[in-house]
Amino acid sequence: MDDPVFHLLPDAPDPVAPFSHAVEYRGLLFVTGQMPFRGNDLESGYPDGIEAQTRQVFENLRRVLAGCGAGLEDVLSCRVFLTRFEQDYDAMNRVYAEHFAPGRRPARTCVGVTALARGALVEIDFIARRRT
């Protein structure tokens, strides 16, 4: 049986809790939800507003994927978590749609939650594949 690979990447934001940036198993990458930190340091802060935070989350996810040898084109499934669902859903979707080609969008779940770590408005995680 293959052993999973636990990725903790120096070029991605520091984890806010004890977890890996991604876990790889049999060609699949389970990418931990990313927060909208502007830098690697947890004190780097978030940009203001849902659109800027969504863009930053995607940048952080790209960094994790790149560190694992993958890209947004390899994303199979996505989960989006919003703290202000009714208020931010449409704006988040506009930014989200910029990152995936029509006809090549991953499966997705989007839910409203009561809170996210460190007061973020949005968190997104992925399941992706590693191309061989």
N, CA, C and O of each residue as an XYZ file, in Angstrom:
528
protein
N       0.829     -1.174      0.000
C       0.000      0.000      0.000
C       0.880      1.246      0.000
O       1.899      1.292      0.690
N       0.485      2.254     -0.774
C       1.218      3.518     -0.821
C       1.025      4.279      0.482
O      -0.045      4.246      1.089
N       2.067      4.953      0.891
C       1.953      5.818      2.056
C       1.599      7.226      1.602
O       2.078      7.668      0.558
N       0.780      7.938      2.350
C       0.489      9.326      2.000
C       1.722     10.199      2.213
O       2.597      9.884      3.019
N       1.766     11.305      1.470
C       2.828     12.302      1.610
C       2.186     13.542      2.216
O       1.180     14.041      1.712
N       2.769     14.029      3.292
C       2.261     15.199      3.998
C       3.122     16.406      3.612
O       4.314     16.447      3.913
N       2.510     17.383      2.946
C       3.237     18.549      2.445
C       3.081     19.728      3.404
O       1.963     20.157      3.690
N       4.192     20.244      3.894
C       4.240     21.501      4.628
C       5.207     22.367      3.850
O       6.411     22.110      3.853
N       4.697     23.387      3.186
C       5.442     24.121      2.163
C       5.954     25.458      2.677
O       5.190     26.218      3.273
N       7.237     25.761      2.459
C       7.797     27.020      2.944
C       7.268     28.249      2.207
O       7.328     29.355      2.745
N       6.755     28.083      0.995
C       6.268     29.225      0.218
C       4.779     29.480      0.369
O       4.222     30.311     -0.349
N       4.128     28.787      1.284
C       2.698     28.978      1.530
C       2.515     29.609      2.915
O       3.408     29.529      3.758
N       1.358     30.235      3.147
C       1.122     30.834      4.458
C       1.257     29.815      5.590
O       0.876     28.652      5.449
N       1.793     30.267      6.687
C       1.913     29.410      7.862
C       0.533     28.885      8.256
O      -0.439     29.640      8.231
N       0.432     27.614      8.615
C      -0.858     27.080      9.060
C      -1.336     27.782     10.339
O      -0.536     28.144     11.202
N      -2.658     27.965     10.440
C      -3.232     28.594     11.638
C      -3.484     27.578     12.740
O      -3.878     27.943     13.847
N      -3.256     26.298     12.439
C      -3.479     25.211     13.393
C      -2.533     24.066     13.015
O      -1.809     24.179     12.026
N      -2.524     22.977     13.773
C      -1.609     21.872     13.459
C      -2.120     20.998     12.309
O      -2.795     19.994     12.537
N      -1.794     21.387     11.076
C      -2.162     20.613      9.888
C      -1.140     20.827      8.785
O      -0.319     21.742      8.848
N      -1.203     19.970      7.774
C      -0.358     20.086      6.579
C      -1.054     20.983      5.570
O      -2.277     21.120      5.593
N      -0.263     21.603      4.669
C      -0.872     22.372      3.584
C      -1.652     21.465      2.639
O      -2.700     21.844      2.118
N      -1.123     20.261      2.428
C      -1.793     19.288      1.559
C      -1.318     17.894      1.936
O      -0.225     17.706      2.468
N      -2.166     16.936      1.647
C      -1.807     15.530      1.796
C      -2.031     14.879      0.440
O      -3.087     15.027     -0.175
N      -1.014     14.156     -0.011
C      -1.064     13.497     -1.311
C      -1.198     11.992     -1.110
O      -0.479     11.379     -0.321
N      -2.146     11.416     -1.852
C      -2.334      9.977     -1.760
C      -2.837      9.457     -3.097
O      -3.887      9.872     -3.588
N      -2.068      8.541     -3.677
C      -2.422      7.895     -4.939
C      -2.828      8.884     -6.018
O      -3.842      8.700     -6.691
N      -2.038      9.926     -6.178
C      -2.260     10.896     -7.239
C      -3.252     11.989     -6.926
O      -3.458     12.884     -7.745
N      -3.876     11.941     -5.752
C      -4.805     12.995     -5.352
C      -4.158     13.892     -4.314
O      -3.406     13.433     -3.454
N      -4.460     15.169     -4.408
C      -3.985     16.166     -3.454
C      -5.187     16.704     -2.682
O      -6.122     17.249     -3.269
N      -5.151     16.547     -1.390
C      -6.183     17.080     -0.513
C      -5.610     18.355      0.092
O      -4.809     18.308      1.026
N      -6.030     19.494     -0.450
C      -5.444     20.791     -0.093
C      -6.258     21.429      1.019
O      -7.460     21.654      0.879
N      -5.589     21.716      2.119
C      -6.226     22.352      3.269
C      -6.800     23.705      2.872
O      -6.228     24.422      2.051
N      -7.937     24.041      3.468
C      -8.542     25.343      3.226
C      -7.559     26.464      3.529
O      -6.876     26.458      4.553
N      -7.506     27.421      2.620
C      -6.598     28.549      2.780
C      -7.361     29.789      3.206
O      -8.506     30.017      2.818
N      -6.686     30.570      4.012
C      -7.203     31.836      4.504
C      -6.618     32.948      3.632
O      -5.679     32.700      2.876
N      -7.152     34.161      3.723
C      -6.681     35.245      2.857
C      -5.480     36.036      3.395
O      -5.429     37.256      3.236
N      -4.515     35.357      4.027
C      -3.314     36.064      4.480
C      -2.556     36.635      3.292
O      -2.403     35.971      2.267
N      -2.082     37.869      3.433
C      -1.330     38.526      2.352
C       0.103     38.047      2.254
O       0.752     38.262      1.231
N       0.608     37.407      3.284
C       1.977     36.908      3.293
C       2.015     35.551      3.961
O       0.975     34.956      4.242
N       3.223     35.061      4.214
C       3.361     33.758      4.871
C       3.126     33.841      6.367
O       2.723     32.858      6.989
N       3.371     34.993      6.945
C       3.258     35.197      8.379
C       1.792     35.359      8.773
O       1.042     36.058      8.093
N       1.387     34.729      9.848
C       0.007     34.815     10.300
C      -0.381     36.221     10.744
O      -1.565     36.513     10.910
N       0.581     37.068     10.933
C       0.304     38.453     11.319
C       0.228     39.374     10.103
O       0.082     40.585     10.263
N       0.323     38.824      8.892
C       0.332     39.654      7.678
C      -1.019     40.280      7.377
O      -1.105     41.210      6.576
N      -2.065     39.785      8.002
C      -3.381     40.395      7.841
C      -4.086     40.002      6.563
O      -3.513     39.381      5.667
N      -5.349     40.384      6.512
C      -6.202     40.098      5.361
C      -6.491     41.395      4.611
O      -6.514     42.468      5.214
N      -6.709     41.302      3.302
C      -7.215     42.477      2.589
C      -8.676     42.725      2.980
O      -9.332     41.848      3.542
N      -9.166     43.901      2.683
C     -10.541     44.264      3.022
C     -11.513     43.779      1.951
O     -11.232     43.880      0.756
N     -12.651     43.255      2.383
C     -13.743     42.910      1.484
C     -13.655     41.511      0.912
O     -12.581     40.915      0.832
N     -14.813     40.999      0.516
C     -14.895     39.622      0.038
C     -14.162     39.414     -1.277
O     -13.541     38.368     -1.463
N     -14.213     40.368     -2.190
C     -13.538     40.177     -3.477
C     -12.030     40.082     -3.289
O     -11.394     39.181     -3.835
N     -11.459     40.992     -2.533
C     -10.012     40.970     -2.288
C      -9.618     39.724     -1.495
O      -8.582     39.117     -1.769
N     -10.429     39.344     -0.526
C     -10.105     38.144      0.245
C     -10.197     36.889     -0.624
O      -9.364     35.992     -0.491
N     -11.184     36.811     -1.502
C     -11.297     35.649     -2.388
C     -10.103     35.571     -3.323
O      -9.561     34.485     -3.531
N      -9.682     36.689     -3.889
C      -8.489     36.699     -4.752
C      -7.247     36.238     -3.985
O      -6.434     35.482     -4.516
N      -7.103     36.688     -2.753
C      -5.936     36.303     -1.951
C      -5.979     34.816     -1.604
O      -4.946     34.146     -1.624
N      -7.150     34.300     -1.289
C      -7.282     32.866     -1.017
C      -6.846     32.076     -2.250
O      -6.110     31.097     -2.123
N      -7.284     32.483     -3.434
C      -6.866     31.781     -4.651
C      -5.365     31.875     -4.862
O      -4.746     30.906     -5.304
N      -4.771     33.007     -4.559
C      -3.306     33.123     -4.682
C      -2.621     32.155     -3.721
O      -1.649     31.498     -4.093
N      -3.112     32.065     -2.511
C      -2.524     31.143     -1.535
C      -2.726     29.686     -1.951
O      -1.829     28.862     -1.778
N      -3.893     29.370     -2.494
C      -4.132     28.014     -2.994
C      -3.204     27.689     -4.162
O      -2.687     26.575     -4.254
N      -2.994     28.653     -5.053
C      -2.062     28.443     -6.170
C      -0.671     28.110     -5.662
O       0.004     27.237     -6.209
N      -0.244     28.803     -4.620
C       1.083     28.555     -4.055
C       1.186     27.142     -3.491
O       2.206     26.475     -3.664
N       0.139     26.688     -2.821
C       0.150     25.317     -2.294
C       0.166     24.316     -3.445
O       0.965     23.380     -3.446
N      -0.712     24.510     -4.420
C      -0.733     23.598     -5.567
C       0.617     23.561     -6.270
O       1.115     22.483     -6.592
N       1.214     24.722     -6.513
C       2.515     24.776     -7.192
C       3.576     24.028     -6.395
O       4.417     23.340     -6.974
N       3.544     24.157     -5.075
C       4.497     23.447     -4.232
C       4.334     21.940     -4.287
O       5.239     21.195     -3.911
N       3.173     21.491     -4.759
C       2.896     20.056     -4.902
C       2.960     19.613     -6.366
O       2.619     18.473     -6.681
N       3.390     20.500     -7.256
C       3.505     20.148     -8.663
C       2.191     20.139     -9.415
O       2.032     19.371    -10.364
N       1.246     20.976     -9.013
C      -0.069     21.030     -9.656
C      -0.478     22.484     -9.868
O       0.228     23.405     -9.457
N      -1.614     22.677    -10.507
C      -2.149     24.008    -10.751
C      -3.664     23.999    -10.674
O      -4.276     22.959    -10.431
N      -4.266     25.159    -10.880
C      -5.727     25.255    -10.815
C      -6.412     24.349    -11.831
O      -7.530     23.891    -11.596
N      -5.756     24.088    -12.952
C      -6.334     23.207    -13.969
C      -6.452     21.760    -13.485
O      -7.124     20.945    -14.118
N      -5.808     21.446    -12.379
C      -5.840     20.095    -11.824
C      -6.877     19.920    -10.718
O      -7.017     18.827    -10.169
N      -7.603     20.983    -10.386
C      -8.586     20.927     -9.300
C      -9.819     20.154     -9.755
O     -10.382     20.429    -10.814
N     -10.228     19.192     -8.950
C     -11.391     18.356     -9.243
C     -12.615     18.766     -8.437
O     -13.743     18.707     -8.927
N     -12.381     19.182     -7.196
C     -13.474     19.508     -6.302
C     -13.058     20.646     -5.386
O     -11.882     20.804     -5.057
N     -14.031     21.424     -4.987
C     -13.760     22.628     -4.206
C     -14.860     22.810     -3.177
O     -16.029     22.527     -3.440
N     -14.471     23.287     -1.997
C     -15.451     23.692     -0.988
C     -15.160     25.134     -0.619
O     -14.013     25.509     -0.375
N     -16.214     25.937     -0.581
C     -16.121     27.354     -0.234
C     -16.927     27.571      1.037
O     -18.056     27.095      1.161
N     -16.335     28.293      1.972
C     -16.986     28.612      3.242
C     -17.070     30.130      3.365
O     -16.056     30.819      3.255
N     -18.259     30.648      3.590
C     -18.488     32.094      3.702
C     -19.133     32.419      5.042
O     -20.064     31.737      5.470
N     -18.635     33.465      5.707
C     -19.238     33.865      6.983
C     -20.440     34.784      6.781
O     -21.303     34.874      7.655
N     -20.505     35.467      5.637
C     -21.641     36.353      5.341
C     -22.262     35.875      4.022
O     -22.192     36.562      3.003
N     -22.857     34.708      4.063
C     -23.303     34.024      2.847
C     -24.189     34.906      1.968
O     -23.859     35.139      0.805
N     -25.281     35.389      2.489
C     -26.225     36.183      1.684
C     -25.564     37.435      1.118
O     -25.792     37.791     -0.038
N     -24.765     38.086      1.910
C     -24.125     39.338      1.503
C     -23.006     39.113      0.486
O     -22.851     39.921     -0.430
N     -22.234     38.054      0.616
C     -20.999     37.896     -0.168
C     -21.045     36.851     -1.276
O     -20.099     36.755     -2.058
N     -22.105     36.074     -1.365
C     -22.154     34.955     -2.308
C     -21.925     35.394     -3.762
O     -21.088     34.815     -4.455
N     -22.649     36.396     -4.221
C     -22.525     36.819     -5.622
C     -21.147     37.383     -5.933
O     -20.562     37.056     -6.965
N     -20.628     38.221     -5.056
C     -19.297     38.810     -5.288
C     -18.216     37.738     -5.269
O     -17.303     37.763     -6.095
N     -18.312     36.797     -4.336
C     -17.338     35.704     -4.309
C     -17.407     34.915     -5.602
O     -16.368     34.565     -6.163
N     -18.614     34.625     -6.092
C     -18.767     33.865     -7.332
C     -18.157     34.572     -8.534
O     -17.592     33.918     -9.411
N     -18.259     35.884     -8.588
C     -17.644     36.625     -9.704
C     -16.126     36.421     -9.717
O     -15.540     36.183    -10.773
N     -15.498     36.512     -8.557
C     -14.056     36.298     -8.465
C     -13.719     34.831     -8.719
O     -12.775     34.527     -9.449
N     -14.472     33.939     -8.130
C     -14.259     32.495     -8.310
C     -14.252     32.137     -9.799
O     -13.371     31.413    -10.262
N     -15.229     32.643    -10.541
C     -15.377     32.307    -11.958
C     -14.170     32.748    -12.793
O     -13.927     32.178    -13.856
N     -13.418     33.739    -12.341
C     -12.225     34.204    -13.064
C     -11.120     33.147    -13.075
O     -10.221     33.210    -13.914
N     -11.171     32.192    -12.172
C     -10.059     31.261    -11.977
C     -10.216     29.912    -12.675
O      -9.273     29.121    -12.714
N     -11.396     29.647    -13.225
C     -11.631     28.370    -13.892
C     -12.314     28.622    -15.234
O     -13.246     29.420    -15.328
N     -11.843     27.941    -16.256
C     -12.421     28.092    -17.592
C     -13.834     27.517    -17.633
O     -14.095     26.474    -17.033
N     -14.745     28.187    -18.334
C     -16.079     27.603    -18.510
C     -15.941     26.209    -19.129
O     -15.117     25.990    -20.017
N     -16.743     25.293    -18.657
C     -16.667     23.925    -19.137
C     -15.587     23.096    -18.462
O     -15.490     21.893    -18.702
N     -14.762     23.734    -17.609
C     -13.685     23.037    -16.878
C     -13.709     23.422    -15.404
O     -12.668     23.458    -14.748
N     -14.883     23.707    -14.895
C     -14.998     24.109    -13.492
C     -15.149     22.882    -12.615
O     -15.865     21.944    -12.966
N     -14.465     22.888    -11.458
C     -14.551     21.722    -10.563
C     -15.936     21.586     -9.932
O     -16.720     22.534     -9.901
N     -16.213     20.388     -9.434
C     -17.393     20.200     -8.598
C     -17.224     21.122     -7.385
O     -16.102     21.407     -6.965
N     -18.346     21.585     -6.827
C     -18.200     22.556     -5.745
C     -19.350     22.491     -4.760
O     -20.495     22.211     -5.118
N     -19.011     22.757     -3.513
C     -19.976     22.977     -2.448
C     -19.666     24.347     -1.858
O     -18.499     24.694     -1.675
N     -20.691     25.118     -1.562
C     -20.499     26.433     -0.935
C     -21.483     26.529      0.218
O     -22.687     26.354      0.035
N     -20.965     26.807      1.400
C     -21.814     26.861      2.586
C     -21.541     28.118      3.402
O     -20.443     28.674      3.381
N     -22.556     28.539      4.109
C     -22.406     29.616      5.064
C     -22.036     29.034      6.420
O     -22.577     28.010      6.839
N     -21.110     29.699      7.099
C     -20.643     29.259      8.414
C     -20.713     30.435      9.385
O     -20.777     31.591      8.966
N     -20.701     30.138     10.661
C     -20.807     31.213     11.649
C     -19.507     31.978     11.835
O     -19.531     33.159     12.182
N     -18.370     31.323     11.611
C     -17.087     32.002     11.784
C     -15.987     31.187     11.108
O     -16.121     29.982     10.898
N     -14.901     31.873     10.776
C     -13.685     31.242     10.247
C     -12.499     31.729     11.071
O     -12.590     32.743     11.763
N     -11.394     31.009     10.996
C     -10.203     31.353     11.774
C      -9.767     32.791     11.517
O      -9.733     33.271     10.384
N      -9.442     33.442     12.606
C      -8.894     34.796     12.574
C      -9.775     35.813     11.850
O      -9.278     36.811     11.328
N     -11.073     35.558     11.822
C     -12.017     36.540     11.292
C     -12.097     36.639      9.777
O     -12.585     37.642      9.256
N     -11.634     35.632      9.061
C     -11.714     35.655      7.595
C     -13.171     35.631      7.138
O     -14.043     35.109      7.832
N     -13.418     36.204      5.961
C     -14.744     36.165      5.353
C     -14.933     34.924      4.496
O     -16.061     34.480      4.282
N     -13.813     34.350      3.996
C     -13.889     33.222      3.072
C     -12.724     32.267      3.310
O     -11.617     32.685      3.647
N     -12.993     30.986      3.129
C     -11.973     29.946      3.137
C     -12.338     28.975      2.026
O     -13.515     28.667      1.834
N     -11.344     28.491      1.293
C     -11.574     27.556      0.192
C     -10.573     26.419      0.299
O      -9.389     26.637      0.556
N     -11.070     25.190      0.097
C     -10.167     24.044      0.016
C     -10.391     23.292     -1.294
O     -11.397     23.502     -1.972
N      -9.463     22.429     -1.642
C      -9.497     21.720     -2.925
C      -9.191     20.233     -2.753
O      -8.533     19.817     -1.799
N      -9.686     19.458     -3.694
C      -9.140     18.160     -4.025
C      -8.651     18.287     -5.457
O      -9.410     18.674     -6.346
N      -7.399     17.964     -5.680
C      -6.805     18.099     -7.014
C      -6.091     16.802     -7.363
O      -5.956     15.907     -6.529
N      -5.645     16.716     -8.589
C      -4.882     15.545     -9.040
C      -3.479     15.980     -9.396
O      -3.235     17.115     -9.803
N      -2.581     15.059     -9.233
C      -1.221     15.301     -9.701
C      -1.106     14.599    -11.041
O      -1.366     13.401    -11.157
N      -0.718     15.348    -12.034
C      -0.525     14.740    -13.348
C       0.736     13.900    -13.354
O       1.752     14.288    -12.778
N       0.669     12.756    -14.002
C       1.848     11.881    -14.070
C       2.574     12.036    -15.372
O       3.588     11.375    -15.596
